Amino acid sequence: MFWIYFAAIIILPLYAQFKVKSTYKKYAKIPSTSGKTGAEVARLILDQNGLHNVKVVESQGLLSDHYNPLTKTVALSTANFHEASVAGTAVAAHEVGHAIQDKEAYSFLRLRHRMVPAVNLTSNASWIFIMIGLIFSNLNSMLLIGIVLLAVGVVFQLVTLPVEFNASSRAMNQIVELGVIRNEEEAHAKKVLSAAAMTYVAAAAVAVLELLRLILIFTNRE
């Protein structure tokens, strides 16, 4: 059991990070036949979906791509913003997928946004209670409080999964329907999005396992 737990919390996230970086690096070197940069792809999909108010801006840092629902901004990392690659096309379309979710009030996206303040509050506080509860066995109630607070973050991780998978599905539909990618590029784009999704799956798996481990510790003390 120890080795299974160790593999899950250490090896799985590391592998997920390696996979997404290596896959992105591979397909970032393959030019897209459309010749459109990530910024142009994002703008095209946004305009086709009536999202003229959403801006496309450059973001610093590798794979720093994201959508900000507060500012209605799709931010693309430098390479994806300026270059025309299969990877850049897939990533840009994925982030626009979040903008489309926002426009359509996608339920899981709305839930995730509503949970952000609670998660920000509980994420650090949970471990304070957990550490006190683990150190002082007579303060099991502190451990329970920590577990409950930690569970909020776990739910957030789980809610994130359908948000990310749905955004990728929307992305593929858009770039295929608009003719941005063709033939074998479709399979390549799917590999980029699948590798990125794996990081969220790994994070959720680790969060769930850690929560279960703490629950077992708590119940064994009762």
C-alpha positions as CSV (number, residue, x, y, z in Angstrom):
1,M,0.0,0.0,0.0
2,F,2.9,2.4,0.8
3,W,4.4,1.9,-2.6
4,I,1.1,2.5,-4.4
5,Y,0.5,5.6,-2.4
6,F,4.1,6.8,-3.1
7,A,3.7,6.1,-6.8
8,A,0.5,8.0,-6.9
9,I,1.6,11.2,-5.1
10,I,5.1,11.4,-6.5
11,I,5.5,9.5,-9.7
12,L,2.1,10.3,-11.3
13,P,2.3,14.1,-11.1
14,L,5.9,14.0,-12.3
15,Y,5.0,11.8,-15.2
16,A,2.1,14.0,-16.1
17,Q,4.3,17.1,-16.2
18,F,6.9,15.3,-18.3
19,K,4.2,14.1,-20.7
20,V,2.6,17.5,-21.2
21,K,6.0,19.2,-21.7
22,S,7.4,16.6,-24.1
23,T,4.2,16.4,-26.1
24,Y,3.9,20.1,-26.3
25,K,7.6,20.5,-27.3
26,K,7.2,17.9,-30.0
27,Y,4.1,19.4,-31.7
28,A,5.2,23.0,-31.1
29,K,7.9,22.2,-33.8
30,I,5.3,21.1,-36.3
31,P,3.9,24.1,-38.3
32,S,0.1,24.1,-38.8
33,T,-1.0,24.0,-42.4
34,S,-3.4,26.9,-41.8
35,G,-0.4,29.1,-41.2
36,K,-2.4,30.8,-38.4
37,T,-0.7,31.8,-35.1
38,G,-2.3,30.9,-31.8
39,A,-3.5,34.4,-31.5
40,E,-5.1,34.3,-34.9
41,V,-6.8,31.0,-34.2
42,A,-8.1,32.3,-30.9
43,R,-9.5,35.4,-32.5
44,L,-11.1,33.5,-35.3
45,I,-12.9,31.1,-32.9
46,L,-13.9,33.9,-30.6
47,D,-15.4,36.0,-33.5
48,Q,-17.2,32.9,-34.9
49,N,-18.9,32.5,-31.5
50,G,-19.9,36.1,-31.1
51,L,-17.2,36.8,-28.4
52,H,-15.9,40.0,-29.9
53,N,-15.6,41.5,-26.4
54,V,-13.0,38.9,-25.4
55,K,-9.4,40.0,-25.8
56,V,-6.5,37.9,-26.9
57,V,-3.2,38.9,-25.2
58,E,0.3,37.6,-24.8
59,S,1.3,36.0,-21.5
60,Q,4.8,35.5,-20.2
61,G,6.2,32.1,-19.3
62,L,6.1,28.6,-20.8
63,L,2.6,27.1,-20.9
64,S,1.1,30.1,-19.0
65,D,-1.9,30.0,-21.3
66,H,-5.3,30.6,-19.5
67,Y,-8.7,32.3,-19.8
68,N,-9.6,35.0,-17.3
69,P,-13.4,35.2,-16.9
70,L,-13.2,38.4,-14.8
71,T,-11.3,40.4,-17.5
72,K,-12.7,38.4,-20.4
73,T,-9.2,37.7,-21.7
74,V,-7.6,34.8,-23.4
75,A,-3.9,34.9,-22.5
76,L,-1.5,32.9,-24.6
77,S,2.2,32.2,-23.9
78,T,4.7,33.9,-26.2
79,A,5.3,31.0,-28.5
80,N,1.6,30.1,-28.9
81,F,0.7,33.7,-29.4
82,H,3.2,34.4,-32.2
83,E,3.9,31.1,-33.9
84,A,1.8,28.9,-36.1
85,S,2.1,25.4,-34.8
86,V,-0.1,22.4,-34.1
87,A,0.5,22.7,-30.4
88,G,-0.2,26.4,-30.4
89,T,-3.4,25.9,-32.3
90,A,-4.7,23.2,-29.9
91,V,-3.8,25.3,-26.8
92,A,-5.3,28.5,-28.1
93,A,-8.5,26.7,-29.1
94,H,-8.7,25.1,-25.6
95,E,-8.5,28.4,-23.8
96,V,-11.2,29.8,-26.1
97,G,-13.2,26.8,-25.2
98,H,-13.3,28.2,-21.6
99,A,-14.5,31.5,-23.0
100,I,-17.3,29.7,-24.8
101,Q,-18.2,27.9,-21.6
102,D,-18.3,31.2,-19.8
103,K,-20.6,32.7,-22.5
104,E,-23.0,29.7,-22.2
105,A,-22.8,29.6,-18.4
106,Y,-21.5,26.1,-18.4
107,S,-22.6,24.6,-15.0
108,F,-19.2,23.1,-13.9
109,L,-17.3,26.3,-14.8
110,R,-19.8,28.4,-12.8
111,L,-19.4,26.1,-9.9
112,R,-15.6,26.2,-10.1
113,H,-15.6,30.0,-10.1
114,R,-17.9,30.1,-7.1
115,M,-15.6,27.8,-5.2
116,V,-12.5,29.8,-5.7
117,P,-12.9,32.1,-2.7
118,A,-13.6,29.1,-0.4
119,V,-10.7,27.2,-1.8
120,N,-8.3,30.1,-1.3
121,L,-9.4,30.3,2.3
122,T,-9.3,26.6,3.1
123,S,-6.3,25.4,1.2
124,N,-3.7,26.7,3.6
125,A,-5.8,26.6,6.7
126,S,-6.6,22.9,6.3
127,W,-2.9,21.9,6.8
128,I,-2.6,23.9,9.9
129,F,-5.4,22.0,11.5
130,I,-4.1,18.7,10.1
131,M,-0.6,19.1,11.4
132,I,-1.9,20.0,14.9
133,G,-4.2,17.0,14.8
134,L,-1.4,14.7,13.6
135,I,1.2,15.9,16.2
136,F,-1.2,15.9,19.1
137,S,-3.2,12.7,19.1
138,N,-5.5,13.9,21.8
139,L,-6.7,16.7,19.5
140,N,-8.4,14.5,16.9
141,S,-11.1,17.1,16.4
142,M,-8.5,19.4,14.9
143,L,-7.6,16.7,12.4
144,L,-11.3,16.4,11.5
145,I,-11.6,20.1,10.9
146,G,-8.5,19.9,8.7
147,I,-10.0,17.0,6.7
148,V,-13.2,18.9,6.1
149,L,-11.4,22.0,4.9
150,L,-9.1,19.8,2.7
151,A,-12.2,18.2,1.2
152,V,-13.3,21.5,-0.2
153,G,-10.1,21.6,-2.3
154,V,-10.6,18.0,-3.4
155,V,-14.1,18.8,-4.6
156,F,-12.6,21.8,-6.5
157,Q,-10.1,19.4,-8.2
158,L,-12.8,17.0,-9.2
159,V,-15.0,19.8,-10.5
160,T,-12.1,21.0,-12.6
161,L,-12.0,17.8,-14.6
162,P,-15.2,18.1,-16.6
163,V,-14.4,21.8,-17.1
164,E,-11.1,20.9,-18.8
165,F,-12.3,17.9,-20.7
166,N,-15.3,19.9,-22.0
167,A,-13.1,22.8,-23.1
168,S,-10.9,20.4,-25.0
169,S,-13.9,18.8,-26.7
170,R,-15.2,22.3,-27.7
171,A,-11.7,23.2,-29.0
172,M,-11.5,20.1,-31.3
173,N,-14.9,20.8,-32.6
174,Q,-14.1,24.4,-33.4
175,I,-10.8,23.9,-35.1
176,V,-12.1,21.0,-37.2
177,E,-15.3,22.7,-38.2
178,L,-13.5,26.0,-39.1
179,G,-10.9,24.0,-41.1
180,V,-8.0,25.3,-39.0
181,I,-6.5,21.8,-38.8
182,R,-6.7,19.1,-41.4
183,N,-6.1,15.3,-41.7
184,E,-3.3,14.0,-39.4
185,E,-3.2,17.4,-37.6
186,E,-6.4,16.4,-35.8
187,A,-4.8,13.4,-34.2
188,H,-1.7,15.6,-33.2
189,A,-3.9,18.2,-31.6
190,K,-5.8,15.6,-29.6
191,K,-2.5,14.3,-28.3
192,V,-1.6,17.8,-27.1
193,L,-4.9,18.3,-25.3
194,S,-4.9,14.8,-23.8
195,A,-1.4,15.3,-22.4
196,A,-2.5,18.6,-20.8
197,A,-5.7,17.0,-19.4
198,M,-3.5,14.3,-17.7
199,T,-2.0,16.9,-15.4
200,Y,-5.5,17.7,-14.0
201,V,-6.3,14.0,-13.7
202,A,-3.0,13.4,-11.7
203,A,-3.7,16.4,-9.4
204,A,-7.2,15.1,-8.7
205,A,-6.0,11.6,-8.0
206,V,-3.3,12.8,-5.6
207,A,-5.8,15.0,-3.8
208,V,-8.3,12.2,-3.4
209,L,-5.7,9.7,-2.2
210,E,-4.3,12.2,0.4
211,L,-7.8,12.9,1.7
212,L,-8.5,9.1,2.0
213,R,-5.2,8.6,3.8
214,L,-6.1,11.3,6.4
215,I,-9.6,9.9,6.8
216,L,-8.2,6.4,7.5
217,I,-5.8,8.0,10.1
218,F,-8.7,9.7,11.8
219,T,-11.0,6.7,11.8
220,N,-8.3,4.5,13.2
221,R,-7.9,6.8,16.2
222,E,-11.6,6.7,17.1
